Protein backbone atom coordinates (compact mmCIF):
# COMPACT_ATOMS: atom_id res chain seq x y z
CA UNK A 1 0.00 0.00 0.00
CA UNK A 2 1.51 3.34 -1.05
CA UNK A 3 1.51 6.54 0.98
CA UNK A 4 -1.52 7.98 -0.83
CA UNK A 5 -3.63 4.91 -0.07
CA UNK A 6 -2.51 4.89 3.56
CA UNK A 7 -3.37 8.56 3.88
CA UNK A 8 -6.77 7.96 2.26
CA UNK A 9 -7.66 5.04 4.52
CA UNK A 10 -6.38 6.92 7.56
CA UNK A 11 -8.43 9.96 6.64
CA UNK A 12 -11.56 7.87 6.18
CA UNK A 13 -11.14 6.13 9.55
CA UNK A 14 -10.52 9.47 11.27
CA UNK A 15 -13.61 10.93 9.59
CA UNK A 16 -15.86 8.09 10.77
CA UNK A 17 -14.44 8.24 14.30
CA UNK A 18 -15.00 12.00 14.36
CA UNK A 19 -18.60 11.51 13.26
CA UNK A 20 -19.05 8.89 15.97
CA UNK A 21 -17.81 11.39 18.54
CA UNK A 22 -20.17 14.06 17.21
CA UNK A 23 -23.06 11.64 17.63
CA UNK A 24 -22.49 9.54 20.73
CA UNK A 25 -21.04 12.23 23.00
CA UNK A 26 -23.95 14.70 22.59
CA UNK A 27 -26.40 11.79 22.66
CA UNK A 28 -24.94 10.74 26.01
CA UNK A 29 -25.22 7.09 25.05
CA UNK A 30 -24.15 4.50 22.51
CA UNK A 31 -27.66 3.05 22.61
CA UNK A 32 -28.56 4.93 19.43
CA UNK A 33 -29.22 2.40 16.69
CA UNK A 34 -29.98 5.02 14.06
CA UNK A 35 -26.48 6.45 14.52
CA UNK A 36 -24.83 3.03 14.22
CA UNK A 37 -26.70 2.24 11.01
CA UNK A 38 -25.97 5.68 9.55
CA UNK A 39 -22.26 5.43 10.33
CA UNK A 40 -22.10 2.01 8.67
CA UNK A 41 -23.89 3.31 5.57
CA UNK A 42 -21.59 6.33 5.28
CA UNK A 43 -18.46 4.27 5.93
CA UNK A 44 -19.24 1.51 3.44
CA UNK A 45 -20.27 3.99 0.73
CA UNK A 46 -17.19 6.17 1.23
CA UNK A 47 -14.93 3.10 1.38
CA UNK A 48 -16.23 1.78 -1.95
CA UNK A 49 -15.65 5.17 -3.59
CA UNK A 50 -12.16 5.40 -2.08
CA UNK A 51 -11.19 1.90 -3.28
CA UNK A 52 -12.47 2.71 -6.76
CA UNK A 53 -10.35 5.88 -6.90
CA UNK A 54 -7.32 4.02 -5.57
CA UNK A 55 -7.52 1.57 -8.45
CA UNK A 56 -8.78 3.80 -11.25
CA UNK A 57 -7.95 7.45 -10.56
CA UNK A 58 -5.30 8.03 -7.88
CA UNK A 59 -4.72 11.57 -9.18
CA UNK A 60 -8.32 12.48 -8.39
CA UNK A 61 -8.01 10.79 -5.01
CA UNK A 62 -5.04 13.00 -4.25
CA UNK A 63 -7.03 16.08 -5.30
CA UNK A 64 -9.87 15.06 -3.00
CA UNK A 65 -7.66 14.52 0.05
CA UNK A 66 -6.71 18.17 0.36
CA UNK A 67 -10.04 19.69 1.37
CA UNK A 68 -11.51 22.15 3.82
CA UNK A 69 -11.02 25.86 4.54
CA UNK A 70 -7.23 25.60 4.83
CA UNK A 71 -6.89 24.15 1.34
CA UNK A 72 -8.71 27.02 -0.37
CA UNK A 73 -6.69 29.81 -1.97
CA UNK A 74 -9.32 32.56 -1.98
CA UNK A 75 -10.31 34.24 1.28
CA UNK A 76 -14.00 34.18 0.31
CA UNK A 77 -13.88 30.43 -0.24
CA UNK A 78 -12.14 29.95 3.11
CA UNK A 79 -15.10 31.72 4.75
CA UNK A 80 -17.63 29.67 2.79
CA UNK A 81 -15.89 26.39 3.62
CA UNK A 82 -15.63 27.34 7.28
CA UNK A 83 -19.38 28.04 7.47
CA UNK A 84 -20.16 24.81 5.62
CA UNK A 85 -17.91 22.83 8.00
CA UNK A 86 -19.60 24.32 11.07
CA UNK A 87 -23.04 23.57 9.64
CA UNK A 88 -21.99 19.99 8.85
CA UNK A 89 -20.78 19.49 12.42
CA UNK A 90 -23.98 21.06 13.76
CA UNK A 91 -26.05 18.65 11.68
CA UNK A 92 -24.73 15.68 13.67
CA UNK A 93 -24.69 17.39 17.05
CA UNK A 94 -28.25 18.71 16.76
CA UNK A 95 -29.49 15.31 15.58
CA UNK A 96 -27.77 13.62 18.54
CA UNK A 97 -29.20 16.16 21.01
CA UNK A 98 -32.61 15.58 19.47
CA UNK A 99 -32.21 11.87 20.21
CA UNK A 100 -31.03 12.56 23.76
CA UNK A 101 -33.84 14.93 24.74
CA UNK A 102 -36.59 13.50 22.55
CA UNK A 103 -37.42 16.72 20.73
CA UNK A 104 -38.74 14.74 17.78
CA UNK A 105 -39.09 11.17 16.60
CA UNK A 106 -39.28 9.57 13.18
CA UNK A 107 -40.72 6.19 12.20
CA UNK A 108 -38.46 3.41 11.02
CA UNK A 109 -39.51 3.87 7.39
CA UNK A 110 -38.38 7.52 7.50
CA UNK A 111 -35.01 6.46 8.94
CA UNK A 112 -34.68 3.87 6.17
CA UNK A 113 -35.60 6.49 3.57
CA UNK A 114 -32.90 8.78 4.99
CA UNK A 115 -30.26 6.08 4.55
CA UNK A 116 -31.45 5.49 0.99
CA UNK A 117 -31.02 9.21 0.29
CA UNK A 118 -27.49 9.09 1.71
CA UNK A 119 -26.60 6.19 -0.59
CA UNK A 120 -28.20 7.86 -3.62
CA UNK A 121 -26.41 11.12 -2.91
CA UNK A 122 -23.03 9.43 -2.58
CA UNK A 123 -23.74 7.39 -5.71
CA UNK A 124 -24.34 10.64 -7.60
CA UNK A 125 -20.98 11.90 -6.32
CA UNK A 126 -19.38 8.64 -7.48
CA UNK A 127 -20.80 9.15 -10.99
CA UNK A 128 -19.22 12.61 -11.01
CA UNK A 129 -15.85 11.15 -10.04
CA UNK A 130 -16.12 8.60 -12.85
CA UNK A 131 -16.86 11.33 -15.37
CA UNK A 132 -14.58 14.12 -14.20
CA UNK A 133 -11.03 13.42 -13.05
CA UNK A 134 -10.63 17.11 -12.18
CA UNK A 135 -13.40 17.19 -9.55
CA UNK A 136 -11.09 18.75 -6.99
CA UNK A 137 -12.10 19.50 -3.41
CA UNK A 138 -10.98 23.09 -3.95
CA UNK A 139 -11.89 25.62 -6.63
CA UNK A 140 -9.08 25.49 -9.18
CA UNK A 141 -8.38 24.75 -12.85
CA UNK A 142 -5.77 22.15 -13.79
CA UNK A 143 -3.30 22.74 -16.60
CA UNK A 144 -4.90 20.10 -18.86
CA UNK A 145 -8.45 20.50 -17.58
CA UNK A 146 -11.32 20.58 -20.08
CA UNK A 147 -15.03 21.24 -19.75
CA UNK A 148 -16.97 18.04 -19.01
CA UNK A 149 -20.43 17.99 -20.58
CA UNK A 150 -21.20 14.27 -20.55
CA UNK A 151 -22.78 11.93 -18.00
CA UNK A 152 -24.37 13.81 -15.07
CA UNK A 153 -22.85 17.06 -16.40
CA UNK A 154 -25.25 16.85 -19.35
CA UNK A 155 -28.17 17.20 -16.92
CA UNK A 156 -27.00 19.88 -14.48
CA UNK A 157 -23.84 21.96 -14.25
CA UNK A 158 -23.04 20.95 -10.67
CA UNK A 159 -24.05 17.31 -10.23
CA UNK A 160 -21.69 16.77 -7.31
CA UNK A 161 -23.38 19.49 -5.29
CA UNK A 162 -26.76 18.06 -6.30
CA UNK A 163 -25.67 14.68 -4.94
CA UNK A 164 -24.34 16.32 -1.78
CA UNK A 165 -27.71 17.96 -1.17
CA UNK A 166 -29.51 14.64 -1.48
CA UNK A 167 -27.07 13.11 1.01
CA UNK A 168 -27.33 16.03 3.44
CA UNK A 169 -31.11 15.92 3.58
CA UNK A 170 -30.90 12.17 4.14
CA UNK A 171 -28.51 12.28 7.11
CA UNK A 172 -30.82 13.81 9.77
CA UNK A 173 -33.66 11.55 8.65
CA UNK A 174 -31.32 8.55 8.93
CA UNK A 175 -30.48 9.74 12.45
CA UNK A 176 -34.17 9.92 13.36
CA UNK A 177 -34.21 13.70 13.74
CA UNK A 178 -36.41 16.46 12.35
CA UNK A 179 -34.42 19.20 14.08
CA UNK A 180 -31.27 18.04 12.35
CA UNK A 181 -32.70 19.45 9.12
CA UNK A 182 -32.12 23.02 10.35
CA UNK A 183 -28.31 22.98 9.90
CA UNK A 184 -28.87 21.49 6.46
CA UNK A 185 -30.59 24.73 5.42
CA UNK A 186 -27.44 26.67 6.35
CA UNK A 187 -25.30 24.16 4.45
CA UNK A 188 -27.45 24.52 1.36
CA UNK A 189 -27.12 28.31 1.54
CA UNK A 190 -23.33 28.18 1.85
CA UNK A 191 -22.94 25.63 -0.92
CA UNK A 192 -25.11 27.70 -3.26
CA UNK A 193 -22.89 30.68 -2.43
CA UNK A 194 -19.84 28.56 -3.22
CA UNK A 195 -21.43 27.27 -6.42
CA UNK A 196 -22.12 30.77 -7.76
CA UNK A 197 -18.59 31.88 -6.92
CA UNK A 198 -17.19 28.75 -8.58
CA UNK A 199 -19.17 29.41 -11.76
CA UNK A 200 -17.74 32.91 -11.97
CA UNK A 201 -14.22 31.52 -11.54
CA UNK A 202 -14.68 28.80 -14.15
CA UNK A 203 -16.21 31.22 -16.67
CA UNK A 204 -13.10 33.38 -16.35
CA UNK A 205 -10.47 30.63 -16.25
CA UNK A 206 -11.72 27.49 -18.04
CA UNK A 207 -11.92 27.57 -21.83
CA UNK A 208 -15.34 26.60 -23.13
CA UNK A 209 -17.19 27.03 -19.84
CA UNK A 210 -19.28 29.96 -21.09
CA UNK A 211 -20.48 27.84 -24.01
CA UNK A 212 -21.21 24.99 -21.59
CA UNK A 213 -23.35 27.31 -19.46
CA UNK A 214 -25.46 28.12 -22.52
CA UNK A 215 -25.78 24.44 -23.41
CA UNK A 216 -26.69 23.18 -19.92
CA UNK A 217 -29.04 25.75 -18.41
CA UNK A 218 -29.71 24.26 -14.99
CA UNK A 219 -27.26 24.39 -12.11
CA UNK A 220 -28.67 21.87 -9.63
CA UNK A 221 -32.24 20.83 -10.35
CA UNK A 222 -33.44 20.08 -13.90
CA UNK A 223 -36.20 22.43 -15.14
CA UNK A 224 -36.03 24.47 -11.91
CA UNK A 225 -32.59 26.05 -11.28
Backbone torsions as a table, in degrees:
resi	resn	phi	psi	omega
1	UNK	NA	125.0	-178.6
2	UNK	-80.1	175.1	-175.5
3	UNK	-62.4	-37.8	-179.9
4	UNK	-62.7	-44.7	180.0
5	UNK	-65.3	-40.7	177.4
6	UNK	-62.2	-43.1	179.9
7	UNK	-64.7	-38.0	-179.8
8	UNK	-66.7	-48.1	178.8
9	UNK	-63.3	-42.7	178.9
10	UNK	-61.2	-42.4	179.1
11	UNK	-64.6	-38.4	179.7
12	UNK	-66.7	-44.6	179.0
13	UNK	-62.4	-43.7	178.8
14	UNK	-61.4	-41.3	-179.5
15	UNK	-61.4	-46.0	-179.2
16	UNK	-66.6	-40.3	177.9
17	UNK	-64.7	-38.1	177.7
18	UNK	-64.6	-42.2	177.2
19	UNK	-62.7	-40.3	178.0
20	UNK	-59.7	-42.6	177.8
21	UNK	-63.5	-40.0	179.7
22	UNK	-67.7	-19.5	-179.8
23	UNK	-96.7	-54.4	-170.0
24	UNK	-77.4	-29.5	178.5
25	UNK	-69.4	-52.0	176.6
26	UNK	-63.8	-32.5	179.4
27	UNK	-69.4	-22.7	179.4
28	UNK	72.1	15.4	-178.5
29	UNK	-164.9	157.4	171.4
30	UNK	-99.9	-0.4	177.1
31	UNK	-83.2	71.5	-172.9
32	UNK	-145.9	80.6	-170.6
33	UNK	-63.3	-32.5	178.7
34	UNK	-61.2	-38.5	179.3
35	UNK	-66.7	-42.6	179.7
36	UNK	-61.8	-44.4	-179.9
37	UNK	-64.9	-44.5	-179.2
38	UNK	-61.6	-43.4	178.3
39	UNK	-61.9	-40.8	178.5
40	UNK	-64.2	-42.5	179.8
41	UNK	-63.1	-45.9	179.7
42	UNK	-64.4	-44.9	-177.7
43	UNK	-63.1	-49.1	-177.7
44	UNK	-63.2	-43.6	179.8
45	UNK	-62.5	-47.4	-179.2
46	UNK	-66.1	-36.5	179.3
47	UNK	-64.4	-43.3	179.9
48	UNK	-62.6	-41.6	177.9
49	UNK	-64.6	-43.0	-179.3
50	UNK	-62.7	-44.7	179.7
51	UNK	-63.2	-40.9	177.6
52	UNK	-59.5	-46.6	-179.3
53	UNK	-66.7	-35.8	176.6
54	UNK	-57.5	-42.2	-175.6
55	UNK	-84.3	-32.6	-169.3
56	UNK	-113.3	-25.5	-177.3
57	UNK	-152.0	68.9	-179.3
58	UNK	-62.6	-27.2	178.1
59	UNK	-65.3	-41.1	176.7
60	UNK	-66.9	-39.4	177.9
61	UNK	-57.6	-42.5	179.2
62	UNK	-65.2	-37.8	177.8
63	UNK	-65.5	-33.4	-177.2
64	UNK	-78.5	-22.2	-177.5
65	UNK	-66.6	-42.4	-178.4
66	UNK	-83.5	95.3	-176.0
67	UNK	-134.8	172.1	176.9
68	UNK	98.7	174.4	-177.1
69	UNK	-56.6	-38.6	-177.2
70	UNK	-67.5	-22.8	-177.9
71	UNK	-84.5	-16.5	-178.2
72	UNK	-75.6	147.4	-179.5
73	UNK	-92.8	-33.5	-178.3
74	UNK	-88.7	138.5	-179.3
75	UNK	-59.8	-40.4	-179.1
76	UNK	-61.0	-41.3	179.2
77	UNK	-70.0	-30.6	175.2
78	UNK	-62.7	-41.3	178.9
79	UNK	-65.4	-46.3	-179.8
80	UNK	-59.9	-46.7	-179.2
81	UNK	-65.5	-35.3	177.9
82	UNK	-64.9	-44.4	178.2
83	UNK	-63.5	-42.4	179.7
84	UNK	-63.4	-40.4	179.6
85	UNK	-64.4	-42.7	178.9
86	UNK	-64.2	-40.6	179.2
87	UNK	-66.5	-37.8	179.1
88	UNK	-64.2	-42.8	177.6
89	UNK	-63.7	-43.6	-179.4
90	UNK	-62.0	-33.8	179.1
91	UNK	-54.4	-45.8	-177.6
92	UNK	-76.2	-41.2	-178.7
93	UNK	-65.0	-46.4	-179.7
94	UNK	-62.8	-41.5	178.3
95	UNK	-62.3	-40.6	179.6
96	UNK	-67.9	-40.2	177.3
97	UNK	-65.7	-36.5	175.8
98	UNK	-58.7	-43.6	177.7
99	UNK	-64.1	-41.2	-176.0
100	UNK	-66.2	-43.6	-174.0
101	UNK	-101.5	-1.2	175.1
102	UNK	66.2	37.0	179.3
103	UNK	-64.8	-34.6	178.7
104	UNK	-152.3	160.6	176.3
105	UNK	-136.6	151.6	177.7
106	UNK	-127.8	144.2	177.9
107	UNK	-69.2	163.5	-176.9
108	UNK	-58.6	-38.4	-178.1
109	UNK	-65.4	-31.2	177.1
110	UNK	-71.1	-38.6	176.5
111	UNK	-62.8	-44.0	178.2
112	UNK	-62.2	-41.6	178.8
113	UNK	-62.9	-37.6	177.5
114	UNK	-61.6	-42.5	178.0
115	UNK	-66.0	-35.9	176.1
116	UNK	-63.3	-41.8	177.9
117	UNK	-62.7	-39.1	177.8
118	UNK	-60.9	-46.5	179.8
119	UNK	-63.5	-45.1	-179.7
120	UNK	-62.9	-41.6	178.5
121	UNK	-62.8	-44.5	179.0
122	UNK	-69.8	-30.6	175.8
123	UNK	-67.1	-37.9	176.0
124	UNK	-62.6	-41.1	176.7
125	UNK	-62.9	-41.0	177.5
126	UNK	-59.6	-42.6	178.8
127	UNK	-61.9	-36.3	176.3
128	UNK	-64.0	-44.9	179.6
129	UNK	-61.5	-37.6	178.7
130	UNK	-65.7	-34.2	-174.2
131	UNK	-87.8	-32.2	-171.2
132	UNK	-129.4	104.4	-179.5
133	UNK	-73.5	-8.7	180.0
134	UNK	-104.2	21.4	179.6
135	UNK	-76.3	70.4	-176.2
136	UNK	-69.8	158.7	177.0
137	UNK	-79.8	-11.0	177.4
138	UNK	-119.5	162.5	179.7
139	UNK	-84.1	110.2	-178.9
140	UNK	-159.9	167.0	176.6
141	UNK	-126.1	121.3	179.1
142	UNK	-74.2	160.3	-176.0
143	UNK	-61.7	-34.1	-178.8
144	UNK	-107.5	13.8	-174.3
145	UNK	-70.5	139.3	176.8
146	UNK	-125.5	161.5	176.8
147	UNK	-68.9	130.8	176.0
148	UNK	-100.6	124.4	-178.6
149	UNK	-128.4	15.8	-179.2
150	UNK	-110.9	171.8	179.2
151	UNK	62.1	-137.7	-179.1
152	UNK	-64.2	-22.4	179.0
153	UNK	-71.1	-13.5	175.5
154	UNK	-80.8	-11.9	-177.5
155	UNK	-100.1	-52.1	176.5
156	UNK	-136.4	158.7	-175.7
157	UNK	-78.2	-20.6	-178.0
158	UNK	-131.1	66.9	-176.9
159	UNK	-64.8	-27.5	179.5
160	UNK	-68.6	-41.1	176.3
161	UNK	-66.3	-37.3	177.2
162	UNK	-60.2	-44.8	176.9
163	UNK	-63.5	-38.9	179.2
164	UNK	-63.0	-39.2	179.0
165	UNK	-63.9	-42.5	178.2
166	UNK	-59.8	-45.2	179.4
167	UNK	-62.5	-44.8	-176.2
168	UNK	-63.2	-41.2	178.5
169	UNK	-69.8	-24.3	179.1
170	UNK	-77.4	-31.5	-173.5
171	UNK	-60.0	-53.6	-179.4
172	UNK	-62.9	-34.1	175.8
173	UNK	-63.7	-43.4	178.7
174	UNK	-62.1	-27.8	179.5
175	UNK	-89.7	3.3	176.9
176	UNK	75.3	27.9	-173.1
177	UNK	-127.0	130.9	169.8
178	UNK	-82.4	-39.3	-177.3
179	UNK	-65.6	-24.4	177.9
180	UNK	-65.5	-13.8	178.0
181	UNK	-73.0	-21.2	-178.5
182	UNK	-61.4	-48.9	177.2
183	UNK	-62.6	-25.0	178.4
184	UNK	-63.6	-36.1	178.3
185	UNK	-60.2	-42.9	177.5
186	UNK	-64.9	-40.0	178.8
187	UNK	-63.3	-41.2	178.4
188	UNK	-61.0	-43.5	-179.6
189	UNK	-62.5	-42.6	-178.6
190	UNK	-70.8	-36.8	179.5
191	UNK	-69.2	-38.1	175.9
192	UNK	-62.7	-40.7	175.6
193	UNK	-59.2	-46.3	178.9
194	UNK	-62.3	-43.4	-178.4
195	UNK	-59.3	-46.2	-178.9
196	UNK	-65.7	-38.2	177.7
197	UNK	-68.3	-37.7	179.0
198	UNK	-65.3	-40.8	178.9
199	UNK	-61.5	-41.5	178.3
200	UNK	-61.7	-42.3	179.6
201	UNK	-64.6	-46.1	-178.4
202	UNK	-66.4	-38.0	178.9
203	UNK	-62.2	-31.3	-178.7
204	UNK	-87.0	-24.9	-169.6
205	UNK	-122.0	-10.8	-177.5
206	UNK	-115.8	115.5	-179.3
207	UNK	-58.5	131.7	176.6
208	UNK	90.4	-5.0	-176.0
209	UNK	-71.3	-34.0	178.0
210	UNK	-62.6	-41.4	177.7
211	UNK	-65.8	-37.8	178.7
212	UNK	-63.6	-39.8	178.2
213	UNK	-60.7	-36.1	179.0
214	UNK	-72.5	-32.7	-178.5
215	UNK	-75.5	-46.2	179.0
216	UNK	-108.0	106.2	-169.6
217	UNK	-81.0	-26.7	-171.2
218	UNK	-99.5	136.9	-177.3
219	UNK	-81.4	-49.6	-172.7
220	UNK	-126.1	-43.7	-174.6
221	UNK	-120.9	118.2	-179.2
222	UNK	-55.1	135.8	177.0
223	UNK	69.9	2.6	-179.7
224	UNK	-121.6	-59.6	-178.1
225	UNK	-156.8	NA	NA
